[in-house]
Amino acid sequence: MTDAFATVWRPGDGTQWVHWGMSEDDFKAKDSTYFPQGLRITTLLIKDGKFAAVWRPGDGTQWVHWGMSEDDFKAKDSTYFPQGLRITTLLIKDGKFAAVWR
């Protein structure tokens, strides 16, 4: 059985990149390429160790962490919140957290 996609398109402009089936290294490489181009992660999914993400125009700081315990997640959020960063994506599976802060 193949993976199914559920997607919503909305009006917009500017660049948009969508990649799925990425390894951790592939994901890091894509983000390292797109971040300096002014693109930020708007959606992040992790399934069976494979990453899917959408990058769209944005600015400012972005932090992405995955494989975190609940305590690790709380510590990261406690650090980033006072810096004015907010969670834009949150995933919890099998007691592990993944999040994007912007």
N, CA, C and O of each residue as an XYZ file, in Angstrom:
408
protein
N       0.850     -1.189      0.000
C       0.000      0.000      0.000
C       0.882      1.234      0.000
O       1.878      1.286      0.722
N       0.534      2.212     -0.789
C       1.286      3.458     -0.847
C       0.708      4.454      0.147
O      -0.425      4.318      0.608
N       1.520      5.460      0.463
C       1.038      6.524      1.343
C      -0.003      7.358      0.620
O       0.066      7.536     -0.596
N      -0.957      7.861      1.363
C      -1.980      8.745      0.818
C      -1.676     10.169      1.255
O      -1.082     10.390      2.310
N      -2.081     11.121      0.447
C      -1.867     12.519      0.751
C      -3.207     13.214      0.939
O      -4.165     12.952      0.212
N      -3.261     14.090      1.910
C      -4.395     14.995      2.087
C      -3.801     16.400      2.048
O      -2.923     16.724      2.848
N      -4.263     17.222      1.138
C      -3.644     18.515      0.912
C      -4.698     19.578      0.688
O      -5.765     19.310      0.135
N      -4.387     20.785      1.123
C      -5.241     21.944      0.877
C      -4.391     22.993      0.175
O      -3.316     23.345      0.660
N      -4.856     23.485     -0.942
C      -4.191     24.574     -1.637
C      -4.955     25.854     -1.339
O      -6.182     25.850     -1.242
N      -4.219     26.946     -1.194
C      -4.831     28.236     -0.960
C      -4.114     29.267     -1.813
O      -2.976     29.045     -2.225
N      -4.764     30.389     -2.081
C      -4.094     31.423     -2.872
C      -2.831     31.900     -2.166
O      -2.774     31.964     -0.938
N      -1.849     32.222     -2.942
C      -0.600     32.729     -2.382
C       0.360     33.064     -3.500
O       0.065     32.875     -4.680
N       1.500     33.560     -3.110
C       2.527     33.839     -4.096
C       3.876     33.488     -3.492
O       3.987     33.193     -2.302
N       4.873     33.525     -4.317
C       6.207     33.196     -3.852
C       6.517     31.720     -4.012
O       5.685     30.924     -4.447
N       7.713     31.392     -3.654
C       8.235     30.037     -3.789
C       7.576     29.086     -2.807
O       7.209     29.465     -1.695
N       7.438     27.860     -3.236
C       6.986     26.796     -2.331
C       7.675     25.503     -2.768
O       7.639     25.130     -3.940
N       8.293     24.839     -1.817
C       8.922     23.552     -2.081
C       8.313     22.497     -1.181
O       8.101     22.735      0.008
N       8.031     21.334     -1.743
C       7.463     20.207     -1.014
C       8.334     18.989     -1.307
O       8.576     18.653     -2.466
N       8.798     18.337     -0.254
C       9.605     17.119     -0.412
C       9.130     16.094      0.607
O       8.779     16.447      1.733
N       9.119     14.834      0.213
C       8.750     13.752      1.126
C       9.648     12.557      0.871
O      10.357     12.500     -0.133
N       9.612     11.610      1.784
C      10.448     10.424      1.660
C      11.919     10.716      1.926
O      12.790      9.944      1.527
N      12.197     11.829      2.599
C      13.583     12.228      2.861
C      14.141     11.522      4.093
O      13.432     11.288      5.071
N      15.413     11.193      4.021
C      16.122     10.722      5.206
C      16.403     11.941      6.086
O      16.193     13.079      5.666
N      16.872     11.698      7.293
C      17.229     12.797      8.191
C      18.274     13.697      7.535
O      18.156     14.921      7.590
N      19.290     13.107      6.919
C      20.332     13.897      6.263
C      19.782     14.682      5.080
O      20.153     15.838      4.876
N      18.895     14.059      4.294
C      18.271     14.769      3.169
C      17.479     15.975      3.664
O      17.559     17.061      3.088
N      16.714     15.775      4.738
C      15.916     16.863      5.304
C      16.820     18.006      5.762
O      16.556     19.169      5.457
N      17.878     17.680      6.489
C      18.808     18.718      6.963
C      19.420     19.478      5.789
O      19.571     20.698      5.847
N      19.772     18.757      4.721
C      20.370     19.402      3.546
C      19.376     20.352      2.876
O      19.735     21.469      2.502
N      18.135     19.911      2.726
C      17.118     20.770      2.108
C      16.908     22.027      2.946
O      16.868     23.134      2.410
N      16.773     21.853      4.271
C      16.540     23.007      5.130
C      17.743     23.951      5.105
O      17.571     25.170      5.122
N      18.939     23.410      5.065
C      20.149     24.245      4.993
C      20.227     25.009      3.676
O      20.811     26.092      3.623
N      19.651     24.463      2.627
C      19.607     25.143      1.336
C      18.521     26.211      1.312
O      18.759     27.329      0.856
N      17.341     25.874      1.797
C      16.196     26.784      1.689
C      16.215     27.928      2.705
O      15.773     29.032      2.385
N      16.714     27.692      3.912
C      16.702     28.728      4.944
C      17.405     30.009      4.472
O      16.832     31.088      4.619
N      18.621     29.936      3.911
C      19.277     31.166      3.444
C      18.549     31.845      2.286
O      18.781     33.022      2.010
N      17.670     31.104      1.610
C      16.887     31.675      0.522
C      15.625     32.373      1.034
O      14.814     32.857      0.244
N      15.462     32.422      2.367
C      14.298     33.083      2.955
C      13.074     32.190      3.035
O      11.952     32.684      3.142
N      13.278     30.885      2.983
C      12.154     29.946      3.101
C      12.167     29.314      4.480
O      13.224     29.027      5.042
N      10.969     29.101      5.015
C      10.826     28.512      6.344
C       9.865     27.325      6.266
O       9.003     27.261      5.390
N      10.031     26.408      7.183
C       9.182     25.221      7.230
C       7.791     25.626      7.703
O       7.639     26.257      8.749
N       6.778     25.257      6.921
C       5.402     25.508      7.330
C       4.705     24.226      7.754
O       3.720     24.264      8.492
N       5.214     23.092      7.289
C       4.656     21.794      7.652
C       5.786     20.786      7.764
O       6.688     20.752      6.927
N       5.729     19.968      8.802
C       6.717     18.906      8.993
C       5.997     17.645      9.424
O       5.170     17.672     10.335
N       6.314     16.541      8.768
C       5.792     15.231      9.138
C       6.952     14.249      9.184
O       7.877     14.335      8.377
N       6.902     13.326     10.116
C       7.917     12.279     10.208
C       7.179     10.961     10.384
O       6.395     10.789     11.318
N       7.444     10.033      9.470
C       6.793      8.726      9.535
C       7.816      7.659      9.180
O       8.456      7.719      8.130
N       7.958      6.698     10.055
C       8.886      5.595      9.827
C      10.285      6.094      9.487
O      10.970      5.527      8.636
N      10.698      7.163     10.163
C      12.036      7.703      9.966
C      12.218      8.514      8.700
O      13.330      8.947      8.399
N      11.136      8.730      7.947
C      11.190      9.531      6.726
C      10.505     10.872      6.967
O       9.479     10.952      7.641
N      11.091     11.913      6.405
C      10.613     13.271      6.618
C       9.858     13.778      5.396
O      10.213     13.471      4.258
N       8.816     14.555      5.648
C       8.106     15.307      4.627
C       8.003     16.743      5.150
O       7.740     16.966      6.332
N       8.213     17.704      4.263
C       8.150     19.095      4.703
C       7.752     20.007      3.562
O       7.946     19.698      2.386
N       7.182     21.154      3.951
C       6.828     22.221      3.021
C       7.578     23.469      3.471
O       7.558     23.828      4.649
N       8.237     24.122      2.525
C       8.927     25.378      2.783
C       8.256     26.480      1.981
O       7.957     26.314      0.799
N       8.021     27.625      2.650
C       7.428     28.796      2.002
C       8.176     30.033      2.482
O       8.926     29.958      3.455
N       7.985     31.179      1.812
C       8.683     32.390      2.223
C       8.390     32.753      3.682
O       7.265     32.622      4.165
N       9.416     33.202      4.350
C       9.300     33.633      5.743
C      10.589     34.319      6.145
O      11.530     34.407      5.356
N      10.628     34.797      7.355
C      11.857     35.427      7.824
C      12.041     35.135      9.304
O      11.167     34.569      9.960
N      13.164     35.524      9.797
C      13.456     35.343     11.206
C      13.986     33.958     11.530
O      14.237     33.128     10.655
N      14.141     33.755     12.800
C      14.717     32.528     13.336
C      13.774     31.348     13.176
O      12.551     31.485     13.222
N      14.374     30.200     12.991
C      13.614     28.945     12.945
C      14.464     27.864     13.600
O      15.649     27.725     13.297
N      13.859     27.108     14.490
C      14.528     25.950     15.096
C      13.660     24.728     14.898
O      12.442     24.783     15.070
N      14.292     23.620     14.533
C      13.599     22.352     14.310
C      14.306     21.283     15.130
O      15.525     21.132     15.046
N      13.541     20.544     15.919
C      14.102     19.441     16.722
C      13.138     18.268     16.670
O      11.922     18.458     16.637
N      13.672     17.070     16.661
C      12.858     15.849     16.653
C      13.537     14.796     17.513
O      14.709     14.921     17.868
N      12.779     13.758     17.838
C      13.308     12.693     18.679
C      13.449     13.106     20.134
O      14.201     12.485     20.885
N      12.735     14.148     20.540
C      12.851     14.686     21.901
C      11.934     13.945     22.864
O      10.838     13.513     22.504
N      12.407     13.810     24.087
C      11.545     13.341     25.169
C      10.642     14.509     25.586
O      10.832     15.643     25.147
N       9.670     14.214     26.428
C       8.799     15.286     26.931
C       9.615     16.351     27.653
O       9.376     17.545     27.470
N      10.573     15.932     28.470
C      11.410     16.894     29.186
C      12.276     17.719     28.238
O      12.446     18.922     28.436
N      12.825     17.070     27.204
C      13.609     17.805     26.205
C      12.748     18.857     25.516
O      13.175     19.995     25.318
N      11.519     18.455     25.152
C      10.605     19.376     24.494
C      10.302     20.577     25.392
O      10.355     21.721     24.939
N       9.987     20.319     26.661
C       9.680     21.400     27.592
C      10.870     22.341     27.741
O      10.693     23.558     27.800
N      12.081     21.787     27.802
C      13.287     22.614     27.944
C      13.489     23.500     26.717
O      13.807     24.682     26.852
N      13.307     22.941     25.524
C      13.456     23.736     24.300
C      12.408     24.849     24.263
O      12.724     25.997     23.948
N      11.154     24.500     24.589
C      10.099     25.509     24.558
C      10.358     26.603     25.591
O      10.099     27.777     25.328
N      10.860     26.228     26.747
C      11.177     27.217     27.795
C      12.304     28.146     27.370
O      12.375     29.287     27.828
N      13.177     27.671     26.507
C      14.264     28.499     25.984
C      13.773     29.414     24.867
O      14.090     30.603     24.850
N      13.005     28.865     23.944
C      12.607     29.619     22.756
C      11.466     30.601     23.007
O      11.436     31.666     22.392
N      10.525     30.271     23.897
C       9.366     31.133     24.147
C       9.788     32.546     24.568
O       9.278     33.516     24.007
N      10.705     32.694     25.540
C      11.111     34.052     25.936
C      11.828     34.818     24.819
O      11.944     36.042     24.876
N      12.307     34.092     23.806
C      12.966     34.737     22.666
C      11.949     35.202     21.619
O      12.320     35.741     20.576
N      10.664     34.987     21.910
C       9.608     35.403     20.999
C       9.270     34.369     19.938
O       8.537     34.669     18.995
N       9.792     33.161     20.077
C       9.498     32.102     19.110
C       8.300     31.295     19.574
O       8.094     31.076     20.768
N       7.511     30.856     18.592
C       6.318     30.077     18.893
C       6.325     28.806     18.068
O       6.908     28.753     16.985
N       5.672     27.786     18.592
C       5.589     26.503     17.910
C       4.654     26.645     16.717
O       3.522     27.109     16.852
N       5.144     26.237     15.538
C       4.316     26.264     14.337
C       3.924     24.854     13.908
O       2.928     24.674     13.206
N       4.686     23.869     14.317
C       4.379     22.466     14.032
C       4.757     21.643     15.246
O       5.827     21.830     15.826
N       3.874     20.729     15.629
C       4.142     19.838     16.759
C       3.675     18.432     16.407
O       2.534     18.226     15.991
N       4.565     17.480     16.579
C       4.258     16.065     16.353
C       4.609     15.289     17.607
O       5.643     15.541     18.226
N       3.762     14.350     17.988
C       4.041     13.477     19.123
C       3.692     12.057     18.701
O       2.554     11.764     18.335
N       4.686     11.187     18.758
C       4.439      9.793     18.406
C       5.330      8.908     19.262
O       6.532      9.142     19.388
N       4.718      7.890     19.846
C       5.457      6.936     20.671
C       6.283      7.632     21.752
O       7.400      7.215     22.057
N       5.722      8.695     22.323
C       6.395      9.405     23.406
C       7.535     10.307     22.962
O       8.239     10.862     23.806
N       7.734     10.466     21.664
C       8.786     11.336     21.138
C       8.149     12.562     20.494
O       7.115     12.473     19.833
N       8.784     13.694     20.699
C       8.279     14.972     20.213
C       9.132     15.491     19.066
O      10.348     15.303     19.045
N       8.483     16.143     18.117
C       9.151     16.906     17.059
C       8.432     18.235     16.976
O       7.206     18.291     17.079
N       9.188     19.309     16.791
C       8.563     20.633     16.747
C       9.385     21.594     15.920
O      10.598     21.450     15.769
N       8.674     22.592     15.381
C       9.293     23.708     14.688
C       8.908     24.957     15.450
O       7.731     25.190     15.726
N       9.903     25.759     15.789
C       9.673     27.052     16.440
C      10.085     28.151     15.468
O      11.127     28.067     14.818
N       9.239     29.193     15.380
C       9.560     30.361     14.538
C       9.201     31.623     15.274
O       9.389     32.719     14.747
